[in-house]
Amino acid sequence: MQTLVTPPRERQPSMVHPPTPAPRRVRVLLLGAKGFIGGQVLQALLARGFEVIAVRRRAPEGAADAQPDPHSWVQLQLQTQLHPDAWRMHLHGIDVVINCVGILRQRVGESYEDVHHRMPKALAQACAAAGVRLIHTSALGLHEGAKSRFLSSKLRGEQAIQASGADHCIVRPSLIDGIGGFGASWLRMLASWPVHFVPRGATGRIAALQAGDLGEAFAVLAHMPTLAHQREANLGGERLFAYRHYLQVLRGVEHAQPAPKALQVLLPDWVSRAGAHLCDLFRFSPFSYGHWILLQRDNMPVPNALPKLLGRAPAPVTYTRVALRDDFRLS
């Protein structure tokens, strides 16, 4: 009897696929991470899972402040980084740089020209050479011929970035409201007073926005693989205010109970201008000559990119109270 031999089956290829490696997190170099805007951006980036190298000017103040997780802190004197070569080592392995560095007033070793123009210019050139995206914080209302070194230096910084060839986006927020902001706390304090001294020439409109929304917008931009379609992002809230109206709105928010409107006294332009120069000289207030110029012009985004970036309407500035900084308390 013949035995039937069954030929061996061909081995089927294994259907087990090797595990897919987890996608690499976007690595961000965040300049000015300890500032008002930078702190909001840092929170938003970490909430979205970015890997953040946070740059600060001063050494950590304590052990808790020096912990590397969930992000790493780097101390760097940014005003000295005025040549593209100075940035080369810092850009290694970085996908996108977010620059939130700015100074309200000059001090020893920190000039408007270095911080707002020369440093961003060198950074942009280095980013262009390294293929790193750059998101730069600027301001609305910049214009040629402004008689303010604060404003003119920021404009030159923008122009240098635009000419660098870097894949960049220039973010220009309107007035920012939120906890921890020098200007925001000052305005809230002024608004709480029963009498408001308002510059007569402050006729420009502002589109105040919440600091948290600004941080979210930066995080959305940082996630874009290219910024070619978003070279500029003018950002603001949905409501427009004149300065005097804005103070009245803040006054209503800062009082636990409904408060009567403040008496508003209009100051002649020469008084406002002189006051701005005095504030620059003695530095007791965030009000400056540059701000006096901006108050006379519309400071609103046209078009407003914030709703599109957030995928929703911006939060109103009136939805919460803002704790005053200790140095602004009168008691």
C-alpha positions in Angstrom: 0.0 0.0 0.0 1.5 3.3 -1.1 1.9 5.9 1.5 0.9 9.4 0.6 3.4 12.0 1.6 2.0 15.5 2.1 4.4 18.1 0.8 5.5 20.6 3.5 3.5 23.8 3.4 5.3 26.9 2.4 6.1 29.1 5.4 3.8 32.1 5.3 5.4 35.4 6.0 4.8 36.6 9.5 2.0 39.1 9.9 3.5 40.5 13.0 4.9 44.0 12.3 7.6 45.6 14.3 6.4 48.2 16.8 6.1 51.6 15.3 8.4 54.0 17.1 6.7 56.8 18.9 6.9 60.1 16.9 9.6 62.4 18.1 8.4 65.3 20.0 8.9 68.8 18.5 11.9 70.3 20.2 11.5 74.0 21.0 14.1 76.5 22.1 12.1 79.1 24.1 13.9 82.5 24.7 12.5 84.7 27.4 10.8 81.8 29.2 10.7 83.7 32.5 8.9 86.7 31.1 5.2 87.4 31.1 4.6 86.2 27.5 7.3 83.5 27.7 5.8 82.0 30.8 2.4 81.7 29.1 4.0 80.1 26.0 5.9 77.7 28.2 2.8 76.5 29.9 1.0 76.0 26.5 3.9 74.1 25.0 4.2 71.7 27.9 0.5 71.1 27.9 0.7 70.0 24.3 3.6 67.7 24.8 6.5 69.7 23.3 10.0 69.2 24.5 11.2 72.6 25.7 14.6 74.0 26.2 13.8 77.2 28.2 16.3 80.0 28.1 16.6 82.6 30.9 19.0 85.4 31.7 19.6 84.6 35.3 20.7 81.4 37.1 17.9 79.4 38.9 17.0 80.9 42.3 16.7 77.6 44.1 16.7 73.8 43.8 13.0 73.6 43.0 13.5 76.2 40.2 16.4 74.2 38.7 14.7 70.9 38.1 15.2 69.7 34.5 11.8 68.1 34.1 9.4 68.6 32.4 11.7 71.0 30.6 15.4 72.1 30.7 16.6 75.5 31.8 19.5 77.2 30.1 21.1 80.4 31.3 22.2 82.7 28.4 22.9 86.4 28.1 20.9 86.9 25.0 22.0 90.5 24.4 25.5 89.2 23.8 24.4 86.7 21.1 24.9 89.2 18.2 26.5 87.0 15.6 25.0 84.0 13.8 27.9 81.8 14.9 27.0 82.4 18.5 23.7 80.6 18.0 25.0 77.6 16.1 25.6 75.2 19.0 22.3 76.2 20.6 20.3 75.3 17.5 21.6 71.7 17.4 18.6 69.3 17.4 16.1 72.2 17.6 13.0 72.2 15.4 11.7 75.7 16.2 12.9 78.7 18.2 10.4 81.0 19.9 11.7 84.4 20.8 9.8 86.2 23.5 12.6 88.4 24.6 12.1 92.2 24.9 12.9 95.0 27.2 10.6 97.9 28.2 13.5 100.1 29.1 17.2 100.1 28.5 19.6 99.3 31.3 23.4 98.7 31.6 24.4 96.0 29.1 20.9 95.8 27.5 20.1 98.3 24.8 17.0 98.4 22.6 19.2 98.0 19.5 21.0 94.8 20.8 17.9 93.1 22.3 15.3 94.1 19.6 17.4 94.3 16.5 20.9 92.8 16.5 20.1 89.7 18.5 17.0 88.7 16.5 18.9 89.4 13.3 21.7 87.1 14.2 19.3 84.5 15.4 17.3 84.6 12.2 20.4 84.2 10.1 21.5 81.2 12.2 18.0 79.7 11.9 18.1 80.1 8.1 21.4 78.4 7.9 20.3 75.5 10.2 16.9 75.0 8.7 15.2 75.9 12.0 11.8 77.6 12.2 11.6 80.9 14.0 8.6 82.5 15.8 9.4 86.0 16.8 7.4 88.2 19.2 6.9 91.8 18.1 4.2 94.4 18.5 1.3 96.0 16.6 1.6 99.7 15.6 5.2 99.8 14.6 5.8 102.3 11.8 8.6 104.2 10.1 9.6 107.5 11.6 8.4 106.6 15.1 10.3 108.9 17.6 10.8 106.1 20.0 13.9 103.9 20.1 11.8 101.2 21.7 9.5 101.1 18.7 12.1 101.8 16.0 14.4 99.0 17.2 11.5 96.5 17.1 10.7 97.5 13.6 14.3 97.0 12.5 14.3 93.6 14.1 11.2 92.6 12.1 12.8 93.9 8.9 16.0 91.9 9.6 14.1 88.7 10.2 12.1 89.2 7.0 15.3 89.6 5.0 17.1 86.6 6.6 15.6 83.8 4.5 14.5 82.0 7.7 11.2 80.0 7.8 9.7 82.5 10.2 6.5 84.0 11.7 6.3 87.4 13.3 3.7 87.5 16.1 2.2 90.9 16.9 -0.2 90.9 19.8 -2.4 93.8 20.9 -2.6 94.8 24.6 -2.2 91.7 26.8 -4.2 91.1 30.0 -3.3 88.4 32.5 -1.8 87.5 35.9 1.8 88.5 36.3 2.0 91.1 33.6 3.7 94.3 34.6 1.5 96.4 32.3 -1.7 94.4 33.0 -1.4 94.8 36.7 -0.7 98.5 36.4 -3.8 99.0 34.3 -5.9 97.0 36.7 -4.7 99.2 39.5 -5.4 102.4 37.6 -8.9 101.1 36.7 -9.7 100.4 40.4 -9.2 104.1 41.3 -12.3 106.3 41.5 -10.7 108.9 39.2 -8.9 108.1 35.9 -6.5 110.5 34.4 -6.7 109.8 30.7 -4.5 111.3 27.9 -6.7 113.4 25.6 -4.8 112.1 22.6 -5.3 108.4 23.5 -7.8 107.9 20.8 -6.4 104.7 19.3 -8.4 101.5 19.6 -7.0 98.4 21.2 -8.1 94.8 20.9 -7.0 93.4 24.3 -6.5 89.7 24.6 -6.0 87.2 27.3 -2.4 86.0 27.9 -3.5 82.4 28.0 -4.9 82.7 24.5 -1.6 84.2 23.3 0.3 81.2 24.7 -2.0 78.8 22.9 -1.5 80.6 19.6 2.3 80.2 19.9 1.9 76.5 20.6 -0.3 76.1 17.5 2.3 77.9 15.4 5.1 75.8 16.8 3.4 72.7 15.7 3.2 73.8 12.1 5.8 71.9 9.9 6.4 75.1 8.0 5.5 78.8 8.6 5.5 79.7 4.9 1.7 80.3 5.0 1.8 82.3 8.3 4.6 84.8 8.0 2.7 87.2 10.2 0.2 86.6 13.0 -1.5 89.8 14.2 -3.5 88.8 17.3 -6.1 90.4 19.5 -9.4 89.9 21.2 -12.8 90.3 19.4 -13.8 93.6 21.1 -12.3 97.0 20.3 -11.8 99.5 23.1 -10.7 103.1 23.4 -8.3 103.4 26.2 -10.7 105.3 28.5 -13.5 102.7 27.8 -11.0 99.9 28.6 -10.3 101.3 32.0 -14.0 101.5 32.8 -14.4 97.8 31.7 -11.5 96.7 33.9 -12.9 98.7 36.8 -16.1 96.7 36.6 -14.2 93.4 36.7 -11.8 94.3 39.5 -14.6 95.1 42.0 -16.4 92.2 43.6 -19.6 94.3 43.7 -20.9 96.5 40.8 -18.9 99.7 41.0 -19.9 103.1 39.7 -18.0 104.4 36.7 -14.9 106.4 37.5 -14.6 110.1 36.9 -12.3 110.5 33.9 -10.2 113.6 33.7 -8.7 114.3 30.2 -5.1 115.4 30.3 -3.6 117.7 27.7 -1.2 116.1 25.3 1.8 118.0 26.6 1.1 116.7 30.1 0.8 113.1 28.9 4.0 113.4 26.9 5.9 114.9 29.8 4.5 112.2 32.1 5.7 109.5 29.7 9.3 110.9 29.7 9.2 111.1 33.5 8.1 107.4 33.7 11.0 106.5 31.4 13.4 108.5 33.6 12.3 107.2 37.0 10.9 103.8 35.9 8.0 103.7 38.5 5.4 102.7 35.9 5.3 100.6 32.7 4.0 103.7 30.9 6.6 105.0 28.5 7.1 107.4 25.6 6.7 104.5 23.2 3.3 103.6 24.7 2.2 107.2 24.5 2.9 107.0 20.7 1.0 103.8 20.5 -2.0 105.1 22.4 -2.5 107.7 19.7 -2.8 105.1 16.9 -5.1 102.0 16.5 -3.5 99.0 18.0 -5.7 96.3 16.6 -5.0 93.3 14.4 -6.0 93.5 10.7 -6.8 90.7 10.0 -7.0 89.0 13.4 -5.4 85.6 13.2 -6.2 84.6 16.7 -9.7 83.0 16.2 -8.3 80.9 13.3 -5.3 79.7 15.3 -7.4 78.8 18.4 -10.3 77.3 16.4 -12.6 79.3 18.6 -13.4 82.8 19.7 -10.8 84.5 22.0 -11.7 84.7 25.7 -12.9 88.1 26.8 -10.6 90.1 29.0 -13.4 90.7 31.4 -13.9 87.1 32.5 -11.7 87.1 35.5 -10.0 89.3 38.1 -6.2 89.7 38.0 -4.3 89.8 41.3 -2.2 92.9 41.6 1.5 92.6 41.9 2.9 93.4 45.3 4.7 96.5 44.1 1.4 97.9 42.9 -0.5 97.5 46.1 -1.3 100.7 48.0 -1.6 99.1 51.4 
